[in-house]
Protein backbone atom coordinates (compact mmCIF):
# COMPACT_ATOMS: atom_id res chain seq x y z
CA UNK A 1 0.00 0.00 0.00
CA UNK A 2 2.89 2.37 0.74
CA UNK A 3 4.21 2.11 -2.81
CA UNK A 4 0.68 2.83 -4.02
CA UNK A 5 0.57 6.10 -2.07
CA UNK A 6 4.19 6.95 -2.88
CA UNK A 7 3.65 6.55 -6.62
CA UNK A 8 0.86 9.12 -6.69
CA UNK A 9 2.50 11.74 -4.49
CA UNK A 10 4.40 13.53 -7.25
CA UNK A 11 1.51 13.16 -9.71
CA UNK A 12 -1.03 14.58 -7.25
CA UNK A 13 1.03 17.68 -6.47
CA UNK A 14 1.21 18.70 -10.11
CA UNK A 15 -2.51 18.68 -10.86
CA UNK A 16 -4.25 22.04 -10.80
CA UNK A 17 -7.69 21.09 -9.54
CA UNK A 18 -9.74 23.08 -7.04
CA UNK A 19 -8.74 22.59 -3.43
CA UNK A 20 -11.55 20.64 -1.74
CA UNK A 21 -11.89 21.27 1.99
CA UNK A 22 -12.77 18.55 4.49
CA UNK A 23 -16.24 18.76 5.99
CA UNK A 24 -18.10 17.46 9.05
CA UNK A 25 -15.88 18.78 11.80
CA UNK A 26 -18.58 18.53 14.47
CA UNK A 27 -17.49 15.19 15.95
CA UNK A 28 -13.73 15.87 16.01
CA UNK A 29 -11.78 17.12 19.00
CA UNK A 30 -9.58 19.89 17.73
CA UNK A 31 -6.07 19.90 19.21
CA UNK A 32 -4.93 22.01 16.22
CA UNK A 33 -7.17 24.83 17.51
CA UNK A 34 -5.29 24.92 20.83
CA UNK A 35 -3.55 28.28 20.86
CA UNK A 36 -1.53 27.16 23.90
CA UNK A 37 0.28 24.42 21.93
CA UNK A 38 3.92 25.22 21.21
CA UNK A 39 6.51 23.29 19.20
CA UNK A 40 9.04 21.52 21.37
CA UNK A 41 12.32 23.39 21.47
CA UNK A 42 15.27 21.87 19.68
CA UNK A 43 18.74 22.63 20.87
CA UNK A 44 22.18 21.26 20.43
CA UNK A 45 24.25 20.50 17.38
CA UNK A 46 24.13 16.79 18.28
CA UNK A 47 20.56 16.68 16.99
CA UNK A 48 21.81 17.08 13.42
CA UNK A 49 25.36 15.71 13.60
CA UNK A 50 26.71 13.25 11.04
CA UNK A 51 26.31 10.42 13.54
CA UNK A 52 22.62 11.10 14.16
CA UNK A 53 20.20 9.09 11.95
CA UNK A 54 18.15 11.16 9.51
CA UNK A 55 14.66 11.91 10.81
CA UNK A 56 11.64 13.77 9.43
CA UNK A 57 9.21 15.87 11.46
CA UNK A 58 5.51 15.71 10.64
CA UNK A 59 2.53 13.36 10.56
CA UNK A 60 2.35 9.80 9.28
CA UNK A 61 -0.51 9.27 6.82
CA UNK A 62 -1.79 5.76 7.47
CA UNK A 63 -4.39 3.77 5.59
CA UNK A 64 -6.81 4.42 8.47
CA UNK A 65 -6.26 8.18 8.29
CA UNK A 66 -6.95 8.04 4.54
CA UNK A 67 -10.26 6.26 5.22
CA UNK A 68 -11.21 9.02 7.70
CA UNK A 69 -10.25 11.64 5.11
CA UNK A 70 -12.38 9.83 2.53
CA UNK A 71 -15.39 10.26 4.81
CA UNK A 72 -14.64 13.94 5.42
CA UNK A 73 -14.05 14.58 1.71
CA UNK A 74 -17.36 12.77 1.01
CA UNK A 75 -15.83 10.20 -1.32
CA UNK A 76 -18.56 7.68 -2.25
CA UNK A 77 -18.69 4.69 0.09
CA UNK A 78 -19.59 2.36 -2.79
CA UNK A 79 -15.97 2.53 -4.05
CA UNK A 80 -13.44 -0.01 -2.84
CA UNK A 81 -11.34 0.92 0.20
CA UNK A 82 -8.28 1.18 -2.03
CA UNK A 83 -10.02 3.57 -4.43
CA UNK A 84 -11.37 5.65 -1.53
CA UNK A 85 -7.94 5.95 0.11
CA UNK A 86 -6.29 6.79 -3.23
CA UNK A 87 -8.82 9.58 -3.86
CA UNK A 88 -8.56 10.85 -0.26
CA UNK A 89 -4.76 10.94 -0.46
CA UNK A 90 -4.90 12.78 -3.79
CA UNK A 91 -7.39 15.34 -2.44
CA UNK A 92 -5.32 15.77 0.72
CA UNK A 93 -2.25 16.71 -1.33
CA UNK A 94 -4.35 19.21 -3.31
CA UNK A 95 -5.71 20.70 -0.07
CA UNK A 96 -2.31 21.31 1.53
CA UNK A 97 -0.77 24.77 1.00
CA UNK A 98 1.25 25.23 -2.20
CA UNK A 99 4.46 23.28 -1.90
CA UNK A 100 7.27 25.80 -1.84
CA UNK A 101 9.60 23.36 -0.06
CA UNK A 102 7.93 24.06 3.30
CA UNK A 103 6.57 20.48 3.33
CA UNK A 104 7.34 17.24 1.54
CA UNK A 105 6.08 13.67 1.38
CA UNK A 106 8.74 11.28 2.71
CA UNK A 107 8.88 7.61 3.65
CA UNK A 108 9.49 6.95 7.32
CA UNK A 109 9.76 3.90 9.58
CA UNK A 110 7.00 3.45 12.14
CA UNK A 111 5.98 0.79 14.63
CA UNK A 112 2.36 0.09 15.29
CA UNK A 113 1.04 -1.54 18.47
CA UNK A 114 -0.60 -4.23 16.34
CA UNK A 115 2.69 -5.19 14.67
CA UNK A 116 5.94 -6.33 16.17
CA UNK A 117 8.01 -5.27 13.16
CA UNK A 118 8.32 -1.75 11.77
CA UNK A 119 6.63 -0.62 8.60
CA UNK A 120 7.15 2.11 6.01
CA UNK A 121 4.55 4.87 5.82
CA UNK A 122 4.18 8.17 4.03
CA UNK A 123 4.83 11.24 6.18
CA UNK A 124 3.83 14.84 5.54
CA UNK A 125 7.18 16.27 6.60
CA UNK A 126 7.82 19.88 7.63
CA UNK A 127 11.45 19.49 8.68
CA UNK A 128 14.40 17.15 8.90
CA UNK A 129 17.47 16.98 11.08
CA UNK A 130 19.76 17.11 8.04
CA UNK A 131 21.22 20.47 9.13
CA UNK A 132 20.46 23.57 11.23
CA UNK A 133 18.47 25.21 8.42
CA UNK A 134 16.30 22.17 7.63
CA UNK A 135 15.38 21.79 11.28
CA UNK A 136 13.67 25.19 11.44
CA UNK A 137 10.39 23.86 9.99
CA UNK A 138 9.86 22.02 13.28
CA UNK A 139 9.64 25.42 14.99
CA UNK A 140 7.28 27.07 12.46
CA UNK A 141 4.09 27.12 14.56
CA UNK A 142 2.05 28.85 11.82
CA UNK A 143 2.77 26.16 9.21
CA UNK A 144 2.38 23.34 11.75
CA UNK A 145 -1.06 24.60 12.78
CA UNK A 146 -2.12 25.22 9.17
CA UNK A 147 -1.33 21.65 8.09
CA UNK A 148 -2.62 20.14 11.35
CA UNK A 149 -5.96 21.88 10.79
CA UNK A 150 -6.22 20.36 7.29
CA UNK A 151 -5.24 16.86 8.46
CA UNK A 152 -7.44 16.96 11.57
CA UNK A 153 -5.55 14.18 13.32
CA UNK A 154 -5.34 14.03 17.09
CA UNK A 155 -1.66 13.09 17.16
CA UNK A 156 0.88 15.86 17.51
CA UNK A 157 3.57 16.08 14.84
CA UNK A 158 6.58 13.96 15.74
CA UNK A 159 10.03 12.91 14.56
CA UNK A 160 10.22 9.70 12.48
CA UNK A 161 13.24 7.74 11.31
CA UNK A 162 13.82 8.23 7.57
CA UNK A 163 13.84 5.33 5.12
CA UNK A 164 17.34 5.09 3.73
CA UNK A 165 16.79 2.04 1.50
C-alpha positions in Angstrom: 0.0 0.0 0.0 2.9 2.4 0.7 4.2 2.1 -2.8 0.7 2.8 -4.0 0.6 6.1 -2.1 4.2 6.9 -2.9 3.7 6.6 -6.6 0.9 9.1 -6.7 2.5 11.7 -4.5 4.4 13.5 -7.3 1.5 13.2 -9.7 -1.0 14.6 -7.2 1.0 17.7 -6.5 1.2 18.7 -10.1 -2.5 18.7 -10.9 -4.3 22.0 -10.8 -7.7 21.1 -9.5 -9.7 23.1 -7.0 -8.7 22.6 -3.4 -11.5 20.6 -1.7 -11.9 21.3 2.0 -12.8 18.5 4.5 -16.2 18.8 6.0 -18.1 17.5 9.0 -15.9 18.8 11.8 -18.6 18.5 14.5 -17.5 15.2 16.0 -13.7 15.9 16.0 -11.8 17.1 19.0 -9.6 19.9 17.7 -6.1 19.9 19.2 -4.9 22.0 16.2 -7.2 24.8 17.5 -5.3 24.9 20.8 -3.6 28.3 20.9 -1.5 27.2 23.9 0.3 24.4 21.9 3.9 25.2 21.2 6.5 23.3 19.2 9.0 21.5 21.4 12.3 23.4 21.5 15.3 21.9 19.7 18.7 22.6 20.9 22.2 21.3 20.4 24.3 20.5 17.4 24.1 16.8 18.3 20.6 16.7 17.0 21.8 17.1 13.4 25.4 15.7 13.6 26.7 13.3 11.0 26.3 10.4 13.5 22.6 11.1 14.2 20.2 9.1 12.0 18.1 11.2 9.5 14.7 11.9 10.8 11.6 13.8 9.4 9.2 15.9 11.5 5.5 15.7 10.6 2.5 13.4 10.6 2.3 9.8 9.3 -0.5 9.3 6.8 -1.8 5.8 7.5 -4.4 3.8 5.6 -6.8 4.4 8.5 -6.3 8.2 8.3 -7.0 8.0 4.5 -10.3 6.3 5.2 -11.2 9.0 7.7 -10.2 11.6 5.1 -12.4 9.8 2.5 -15.4 10.3 4.8 -14.6 13.9 5.4 -14.0 14.6 1.7 -17.4 12.8 1.0 -15.8 10.2 -1.3 -18.6 7.7 -2.3 -18.7 4.7 0.1 -19.6 2.4 -2.8 -16.0 2.5 -4.1 -13.4 0.0 -2.8 -11.3 0.9 0.2 -8.3 1.2 -2.0 -10.0 3.6 -4.4 -11.4 5.7 -1.5 -7.9 5.9 0.1 -6.3 6.8 -3.2 -8.8 9.6 -3.9 -8.6 10.8 -0.3 -4.8 10.9 -0.5 -4.9 12.8 -3.8 -7.4 15.3 -2.4 -5.3 15.8 0.7 -2.2 16.7 -1.3 -4.3 19.2 -3.3 -5.7 20.7 -0.1 -2.3 21.3 1.5 -0.8 24.8 1.0 1.2 25.2 -2.2 4.5 23.3 -1.9 7.3 25.8 -1.8 9.6 23.4 -0.1 7.9 24.1 3.3 6.6 20.5 3.3 7.3 17.2 1.5 6.1 13.7 1.4 8.7 11.3 2.7 8.9 7.6 3.6 9.5 6.9 7.3 9.8 3.9 9.6 7.0 3.4 12.1 6.0 0.8 14.6 2.4 0.1 15.3 1.0 -1.5 18.5 -0.6 -4.2 16.3 2.7 -5.2 14.7 5.9 -6.3 16.2 8.0 -5.3 13.2 8.3 -1.7 11.8 6.6 -0.6 8.6 7.1 2.1 6.0 4.6 4.9 5.8 4.2 8.2 4.0 4.8 11.2 6.2 3.8 14.8 5.5 7.2 16.3 6.6 7.8 19.9 7.6 11.4 19.5 8.7 14.4 17.2 8.9 17.5 17.0 11.1 19.8 17.1 8.0 21.2 20.5 9.1 20.5 23.6 11.2 18.5 25.2 8.4 16.3 22.2 7.6 15.4 21.8 11.3 13.7 25.2 11.4 10.4 23.9 10.0 9.9 22.0 13.3 9.6 25.4 15.0 7.3 27.1 12.5 4.1 27.1 14.6 2.1 28.8 11.8 2.8 26.2 9.2 2.4 23.3 11.8 -1.1 24.6 12.8 -2.1 25.2 9.2 -1.3 21.7 8.1 -2.6 20.1 11.3 -6.0 21.9 10.8 -6.2 20.4 7.3 -5.2 16.9 8.5 -7.4 17.0 11.6 -5.5 14.2 13.3 -5.3 14.0 17.1 -1.7 13.1 17.2 0.9 15.9 17.5 3.6 16.1 14.8 6.6 14.0 15.7 10.0 12.9 14.6 10.2 9.7 12.5 13.2 7.7 11.3 13.8 8.2 7.6 13.8 5.3 5.1 17.3 5.1 3.7 16.8 2.0 1.5 
